[in-house]
Amino acid sequence: MKFEKVDIKLLLVLISVLVLTSFLVVFFMRLAAALYIYMVGGGFEFSWAQNLILSARGGVGGGVVLGIGVWVMSKLEEKKNRKVDKK
């Protein structure tokens, strides 16, 4: 999917992709930490429901901020390129 201009549609795509990516990274890092503790110390204590909720909170918090930040940077670059093209 290629976007020709920076608009709200791109903002929504960026936010949704980055929320999903952040959620997956946080969740799998928590799972990896639980597996490491299991291998080193013994017991596997991993609450699936609790970790899904905490990962969702982290994914939404990080993904929305990252999505808006990337969109703002793209918008500024688009305006800068427009000024250069006018000259």
N, C-alpha and C positions, 0 to 999 in steps of 0.2 A: 504494500500500500504506500503510495507516494503522495505527499501533500504538496501542492503548489504554493499555498500561502498559509500563513500562521493564523488560525482562527479557533473558534471554540471547539470545533470537531477534533482538531489536533490536541487541544487541552484535555478533552475527555479521554481520548485514546492514551495519551501519555499518563494521565492519572491512573487509569485502569490497569495499564501494563505495569507501571511501577508499583502499584499497590499489590498486585499479584506476585510480582517478582520479590518484593520485600517480604511479603507473607511467607513465601516458600523458603527464602533464605533464612529467616528467623526460625521457622519451624524445623527445618533440617539441621540447623546449628544446635537447637535444643535437643533434638533427637541424637545427634552425634555426641553431644556432651553426656547425655544419659548412657549411651552405649560405651563411651570411654570409661565412665565411672563404673559401669557394669564389668568391663574387662579388667580394670585395675583393682576394684574393691569388692566386687561381689554383686550385691542386690541391684536389680533393675527397677528403679522407681521412676516411672514416666506416666503421668496422668494425661491421657490423650485429650480429654475434654478441656482440662485446664490449659494445656499447652496450645491447643487450637485457638482458644479464646485469647490468650496472651499474644500469640503470634499474629492473630487478626488485628489486635489493637496496635501492635508494633508495625504491621504492614500498612495499615490505614494511616497511622501517624506519619510514618516515614515516606510512604508512597505519594501521599497528597502533597506534602512539602516538596519532594523531589520533582513531581510532575509539574507543579506550578513554577518552580524555579527553572526547569528546563524550558518551559513554554515562554517565560518572561525573557530568558536569554535569546531564544529563537526570535521572539517578537522584536527585541532590540536590534538583533543582527539584520532582520528584514528591513527595519526602518533605516539602518545605516546603509544597507545596499541600495535602497531606494534613493537616498540622498546622493550617493555616488553616481547612480545612473542618470540623475537629473542634470549633473554637471557636464 
